[in-house]
Amino acid sequence: MARNNRSILVVGLGRFGSSVATTLDSMGQDVLAVDKDPELVNRWSAQVPTVQADMTDVLAVEQLNASDFDTAVVAIGDSVEASVITAGNLLDAGISDIWAKSVSKEHARILQRIGARHIINAETDAGKRVGHLVSGNYLDYIEIEGSHTVVKIHTPLYAVGRSIEDVQVHDKYGVTVVGLKAPGKEFQYGSKELVMHRNDELILMGKQDQIDRFLRG
């Protein structure tokens, strides 16, 4: 499983980018949000670490030490040109894990061609969900009505080779294992005798803090 904490650069503090940035920050990720608009930077500076900079400028990218970040989210939606140039600059800086918001099929195609690894369709992917996926702890994340979420994760290391009953998934963490998908095998529903293996994908349901506790063990 991916390590629990990574450094993430979020470029663009519109509705989408600010949602991704604040979600990542609330999860304890090392996040820095960047926008060229001083008003947006000022608006969000109390909630998340922010810097004013124009990331279409190679010099600004260098001054921010962008190459030190593991991941970048390009959340610029008002200019396709600025989005593409920024993604290219960050790739050139050595960030290979680029998540970029697209506003059209053509935009997505250009981003893919220059090497952006993950293309986010702004119309269908909510910023909060993307924030959880970018963190690297979840393979998928669905927010359902009320306080519960459904997530897909790899088996945490401490639970490998142990059954759902042995780990006391529900009694200790309050989390329900809906089911498990082992590589090359059929989906299995989460009976208490089910043994969790290293590359298994677990489907969990619970409150966010409960799921995070289960991940940590």
C-alpha positions in Angstrom: 0.0 0.0 0.0 1.1 3.6 -0.6 2.7 5.4 2.3 0.2 7.4 4.4 1.7 10.8 3.8 3.1 12.5 0.6 3.8 16.1 -0.4 1.2 17.4 -2.9 1.1 20.6 -4.9 -2.3 21.9 -5.8 -2.3 24.6 -8.6 -5.5 26.6 -8.9 -7.8 27.7 -6.0 -11.2 27.8 -7.7 -14.1 25.7 -6.4 -12.5 22.4 -7.5 -8.9 23.1 -6.5 -9.8 24.5 -3.1 -12.0 21.5 -2.4 -9.1 19.1 -3.3 -6.6 21.1 -1.2 -8.8 21.4 1.9 -9.7 17.7 1.8 -6.0 16.8 1.6 -5.1 19.1 4.4 -7.8 17.8 6.6 -6.4 14.3 6.0 -3.0 15.4 7.3 -1.3 15.4 3.9 1.6 17.7 3.3 -0.2 20.1 0.8 0.7 23.4 -0.7 -1.9 25.3 -2.8 -0.8 27.8 -5.4 -2.8 30.4 -7.4 -1.7 33.6 -9.3 -4.8 35.5 -8.0 -3.9 37.2 -4.7 -7.6 37.4 -3.6 -8.0 33.6 -3.9 -4.7 33.0 -2.1 -5.8 35.4 0.7 -9.2 33.7 0.9 -7.9 30.2 1.5 -4.7 31.0 3.4 -6.3 30.5 6.8 -7.4 27.0 5.9 -4.5 25.6 3.9 -0.9 26.6 3.2 -1.0 28.8 0.2 1.5 30.7 -2.1 0.8 33.3 -4.8 2.6 32.3 -8.0 2.0 31.9 -11.8 3.0 28.3 -12.5 3.0 28.9 -16.3 6.3 30.7 -15.5 9.2 28.2 -15.4 11.1 30.5 -13.0 8.2 30.5 -10.5 8.1 26.6 -10.7 11.8 26.6 -9.9 11.5 29.1 -7.0 8.8 26.9 -5.4 11.1 23.9 -5.6 8.3 22.0 -7.3 10.6 19.1 -7.9 10.5 18.3 -4.2 6.8 17.3 -4.4 5.6 13.7 -5.0 2.3 14.7 -6.7 0.7 17.7 -8.3 -2.9 18.5 -9.0 -3.4 21.0 -11.9 -6.9 22.4 -11.1 -6.9 25.3 -13.5 -10.2 25.5 -15.3 -10.5 29.0 -16.8 -7.6 28.6 -19.3 -6.8 25.4 -21.3 -3.5 27.0 -22.3 -2.5 27.8 -18.7 -3.5 24.3 -17.6 -1.4 22.6 -20.3 1.7 24.8 -19.8 1.5 24.3 -16.1 1.2 20.6 -16.4 4.2 20.6 -18.8 6.3 22.7 -16.5 5.6 20.4 -13.5 6.4 17.3 -15.6 9.7 19.0 -16.7 10.4 19.7 -13.0 10.3 15.9 -12.4 6.9 15.4 -10.9 5.6 12.2 -12.7 2.4 11.8 -10.7 0.3 14.6 -12.3 -3.5 14.9 -11.8 -5.0 17.4 -14.2 -8.6 18.8 -14.4 -9.9 18.8 -17.9 -12.8 20.9 -19.2 -13.3 19.1 -22.6 -12.3 16.0 -24.5 -9.8 18.0 -26.5 -8.2 19.4 -23.3 -8.0 15.9 -21.8 -6.4 14.5 -25.0 -3.7 17.2 -24.9 -3.0 16.6 -21.2 -2.7 12.9 -21.9 -0.3 13.5 -24.7 2.1 15.6 -22.7 2.2 12.9 -20.0 -0.4 13.8 -17.3 -1.0 10.5 -15.5 -4.5 11.1 -14.2 -7.1 13.2 -16.1 -10.0 14.4 -13.9 -13.3 15.2 -15.6 -14.5 18.2 -13.6 -18.1 17.5 -14.5 -18.2 14.1 -12.9 -15.4 14.0 -10.3 -16.1 15.9 -7.1 -13.1 17.6 -5.5 -13.5 15.9 -2.2 -13.4 12.4 -3.8 -10.4 13.3 -5.8 -8.6 14.6 -2.7 -9.1 11.2 -1.1 -7.8 9.4 -4.2 -4.8 11.7 -4.6 -3.8 10.9 -1.0 -2.8 7.4 -2.2 -4.6 5.6 0.7 -7.7 4.7 -1.4 -8.2 2.9 -4.7 -11.7 4.4 -4.8 -13.9 6.6 -2.6 -17.6 7.1 -2.6 -19.4 9.5 -0.2 -22.9 8.2 0.6 -25.8 9.9 2.3 -25.1 10.9 5.9 -21.7 10.5 7.5 -20.7 7.2 5.9 -18.3 6.5 3.0 -17.5 3.5 1.0 -13.8 3.0 0.0 -11.7 0.5 -1.8 -8.2 -0.1 -0.4 -5.5 -2.7 -0.4 -5.2 -4.8 2.7 -3.3 -2.9 5.4 0.1 -4.6 6.1 -0.9 -5.5 9.7 -4.0 -7.3 8.5 -2.3 -9.5 5.8 -2.9 -13.2 6.4 -5.5 -12.6 9.1 -9.3 -13.1 9.0 -11.9 -10.3 9.3 -12.9 -11.9 12.7 -9.3 -12.1 13.9 -8.6 -8.4 13.2 -12.0 -7.4 14.8 -12.6 -5.1 11.9 -16.1 -4.2 13.1 -15.8 -4.6 16.9 -12.5 -2.7 17.2 -12.8 -0.1 14.3 -16.6 0.1 13.6 -15.9 -0.6 10.0 -17.8 -3.1 7.8 -16.0 -5.2 5.2 -18.6 -5.3 2.4 -16.4 -7.7 0.3 -13.0 -8.6 -1.0 -11.6 -9.0 -4.5 -8.4 -11.1 -4.8 -6.4 -10.8 -8.0 -7.8 -13.2 -10.7 -10.6 -14.4 -8.5 -14.3 -13.7 -8.1 -15.6 -11.0 -5.7 -16.3 -12.5 -2.2 -18.7 -11.0 0.4 -17.2 -10.1 3.7 -17.8 -13.1 6.0 -15.9 -13.1 9.3 -13.9 -16.2 8.2 -12.5 -14.4 5.1 -8.7 -14.1 5.2 -7.2 -10.9 3.8 -4.1 -11.2 1.6 -1.6 -8.6 0.5 -2.9 -7.6 -2.9 -6.6 -8.1 -2.1 -8.8 -5.1 -2.7 -11.2 -4.6 0.3 -14.5 -2.7 0.0 -15.1 -1.0 3.3 -18.0 1.0 4.7 -17.8 3.3 7.7 -17.3 6.8 9.0 -14.2 8.6 7.7 -12.3 8.6 11.0 -13.1 4.9 11.6 -11.7 3.9 8.1 -8.6 6.0 8.7 -8.1 4.2 12.1 -8.5 0.8 10.4 -5.9 1.8 7.8 -3.4 2.7 10.5 -4.1 -0.3 12.6 
